[in-house]
């Protein structure tokens, strides 16, 4: 569950006319901070970013899912499901499922969101563009 301040900052970004991806950046930043604080880990920088984007979609940020062919079909389906859930205000994730995913993330490494790792990811993403 995202913190209330993060949701408020994202909503404020949208009110100021910023793009949904900018507003979703607040959630990604929060997720990176969670990994750095040791709340849980992530297998890669991409995973931390994906978790943040998923939280943003579920919180109601109108961030469209990726177009077909951009990512794996399963990733796109998951993004569509999160987007629909955020736009309709559907029920929350069950406590059992939330605990299970948190438990799995706690076993992952923390070093994946170090400055060095994020820098390498940004350079790799820029090269592929």
Secondary structure as GFF3:
##gff-version 3
##sequence-region A 1 129
A	DSSP	alpha_helix	4	15	.	.	.	ID=ss1
A	DSSP	alpha_helix	20	37	.	.	.	ID=ss2
A	DSSP	alpha_helix	45	58	.	.	.	ID=ss3
A	DSSP	alpha_helix	73	88	.	.	.	ID=ss4
A	DSSP	alpha_helix	95	106	.	.	.	ID=ss5
A	DSSP	three_ten_helix	111	113	.	.	.	ID=ss6
A	DSSP	alpha_helix	115	128	.	.	.	ID=ss7
###
